Amino acid sequence: MKTDLPRIPLRRSVMRLEPYVAPVEGRAGKLRLDFNENTIGCSPSVLRALRRLTREQIGIYPEYEATTARLARFFRVRADELLLTNGVDDALHVMMDTFLEPGSAVLLVEPTFNMYRFYSQLAGARFRTARFTAEMKFPLKKVLRELRRRPRIFLLANPNNPTATLVTPAEIREILEAAPRTLVLVDEAYFEFCGVTVLPWIRRYPNLIVSRTFSKAPALAGLRLGCLFACREIIAALKRADSPYPVNVAALAAAEAVIHDQKTIRAYAEMIVKSRRALAAGLGNLGARVFPSAANFLLVDFGVGATRMVRRLERHGILLRDRSPEFGRDGFVRVTVGTPAQTRRLLRAIEVYR
């Protein structure tokens, strides 16, 4: 029996929204170098912490005060300068809900993390954009010109995804001082692989927000946990728009295990940096152009045929991320850096299937 659907109008921003298309599922058992994940998984201490969760803990709503205090001490901030979120995606959503009105301007340097545009567009924002150069250099002068127009928010991934480039602290200071009426988010998702941070500046610059994630080096992507850091006034405003229980009890337990097992995180990051050098050298020997990276992935220009190569590798159990559409031509692929053994396997496969 046919039933007419009710004609309920969508918000205009939703009607204009381009849906985010995640990589295909069915990734289990494959060499997953497409999502910038930790390719060996979380530390044993995280698994032990999860096993210690009781039926009672799982059966009640989570309590945040104790974990927030311990994480604040770890990050060397005050508890009221930290907000826990359900991954950085949720952090972006809360930011937009708090600070954007329909028609507010958001500044992006593209290509960058797709979810910046997604959540801004969902909130009805207008976009002002600059682009990385052909050499993947950050366009500082263009950004400073755009900031004179006082956009509401400037979203900066540092290192950036997918270019893997790093904006220096001196450049970020110049941006913050040029834009006292613009909220500047510095997303440090890949901090562990470069060691560059502006987190200590949140008391110096009231327009600064820093985000971190437990999804990359700590390998908690499946549990979803992010952090926002800012002056206490900004955090208080964000909490007004936040849901009361955004982070689950398993993520809280895992986060505490992570901060007490930094030896494992440091060892993993050091291995990835070493493997990154080997992967870059190997890809260069195969004739690909590899851009400098400060993250756990490489942006690689394989030239014409890259999209076909990515599909061939997928059929043979190796997943890479084709980013060619963002650069306007075939060739650009983002490659997550794995272990040395995974790197050797990838290089052999590229030599065969390119």
Buried (B, 14 or more C-beta within 10 A) or exposed (E): EEEEEEEEEEEEBEEEBEEEEEBEEEBEEBBBBBBBBBBEEBBEBBEEBBEEBEEEBEEEEBEBEEBBEBBBEBBEBBBBBBBBBBBBBBBBBBBBBBBBEEEBBBBBBBBBBBBBBBBBBBBBBBBBEBEBEEEBEBBBEBBBEBBEEEBBBBBBBBBBBBBBBBBEBEBBBBBBEBBEEBBBBBBBBBBBBBEBBBBEBBEEBBBBBBBBBBBBBBBBBEBBBBBBBBBBEBBEBBEEEBEEEBBBBBBBBBBBBBBEBEEBBEEBBEBBBEBBEBBBEBBEEBEBEBBEBBBBBBBBBBBEEBBBBBEBBBEEEBBBBBBBEBBEEBBBBBBBBBBBEBBBBBBEBBEEBB
